[in-house]
Amino acid sequence: MAAETLTQVLAELKEKLRPEQISAQITDRLACARGTCPYEFKWLEQGPYPCLPDLVVWPESTADVAAVVKAAVRHRVPVIPYGGGSGIVGGTVPEHGGIVLDLKRLTSLSVNDTNLTVTAGAGYNGQHLEDELNRRGYTLGHFPQSIHSATVGGWVAPMAIGTFSTKYGKIDDMLVGLEVVLPTGEVLRTPEAPKESTGPDLKHLFLGSEGAFGVITQATFRIWPRPEAREWEGYTFPTTGAGLTAVRKILRTGLYPALVRLYDPDEAAARIAALGYERGYALLILAFEGRRDLVALERRVADELCRAEGGLPKGPEPGRHWFASRLSTQHLVETNYLPGGAADAIEVSAPWDKLEGVWRAMRRALEPLAQEVHCHFSHFYHTGGSVYVLFYARTGGDARQGEEHYRRCVRAAVEASLAAGGTISHHHGVGRVKAPWMPAEHGVGFEVMRKIKAALDPADIMNPGVLGLGGKAPC
């Protein structure tokens, strides 16, 4: 941002906000300039950090957000919404400078016991939200690995998902209504009726938009009574394909366990070895929760279907072992902190008839590039599922070589998925890491997105470059 523009923007913001809501300090700018994308680790190692915002602003209300956006559009200054910084695809990198809107002070909360909904500010921390709902006897059912750091807005913006999605749904299934500050500074509030037939459902325009179409300031979700029982069961299968068939047949009956995770034999080996089981088998972990009598029935039906596909029951220990370590990213972080290290989780989705092929293609693409490749399937639907591939590579080079190798691995995995009939992302979003493949995935649909972006944000101030939309000269 030019010095003169910065001076003018600061003067306007100081008329609307308190001094402590605005900072141009390097420490604040650096703290809000990164998420947890592997190449952001490398940038910190290499120094100096290449992409910094000019200002950080902490709005405390929707009106504050609107005031900032209005000032930004007058001066054509980029605005980057920022939550907990847990995104791993570079979605909040301020590659054009501008203003980072740190939304963590937007923490309003209300629960409607009659409608079974919760309305929370975009900055509300995920674990804090679940804790508050639990205190009132409810659950959202949304448990991403980043729950301790992610925020409500950071869930909606990339269309996130939690580990218990097979029962409770994705964040887009849970979403009832949104409040969004548009690039003009106007405030849009979508209706919260359970069903409408009044034109396109506008809340879906902002789901997955990653800040390109506006700033999400508040969201309303459906909630559930807190379950009275949870039970675990593990099964080993002779092949990954047999495990997938068992899962498909479970869902075909109309049974949707809270957790369904299938590990291929290579990733299962470490988990099975820790429990003293034999190697060379795929491992399926199921969790059932809800009313105690229904949980027992669901477990019995699933057991019959798993055994019919060659599944050997292993009891609750695999599930309990997974649950105890479910939030750990230690191996990923340690690998990325090596100067030449590169590690990440690439998640895609595919229909049932292509799911196994996508898994094989991604594993084949990454094995020549990484010392370790782990694969599992962790979210399932009536029509298909997700493939989750983790790679751990150690090049022995410096941070720049580590970043280059990381991008090489992502390219190999994403292009293998596309070629085999999969997507480029399932729930982490696109950010800037996967943006180059948006035209390949969407075809004419990507041009539709570009036209929507141009119509809503003609000044191109909203997170320019994310999703491959807007942005001309990054840092």
Protein Blocks (a to p, Z undefined) as FASTA:
>chain_A
ZZklmmmmmmmmmmmmcfklpccbfklmmmmmcccbfklmmmmmnopafbdcfbdcddfb
fklmmmmmmmmmmnopacdddfehpacnhpmccfkgpjdddfklmccdcddfklopaddd
fklcfklmmmmmmmnopaehiacfklmmmcfklmmmnopadfklmmnopfklmpmbdcdd
dfkopacdddfbfbdcebjafklmmgonlomnoccfbdcdddddddfbdcddddddfbfk
lmmmmmmmmmmnopacfbdcdddfklmmmmmmmnopaehiacdddddedjfklmmmmmmm
mmmmmmmnopacebjmlmmmmmmmmmpcklmmmmmmpmkbccddddddddfklmmmmmmm
mmmmmmmmpfbdcdddfbdcfkbccddddddddehpafklmmmmmmmmmmmmmmmmmmno
pafbfklonmlmlmmmmmmmnmmmmmmmmmmmmmmmmnopgoghihhigjjbdZZ
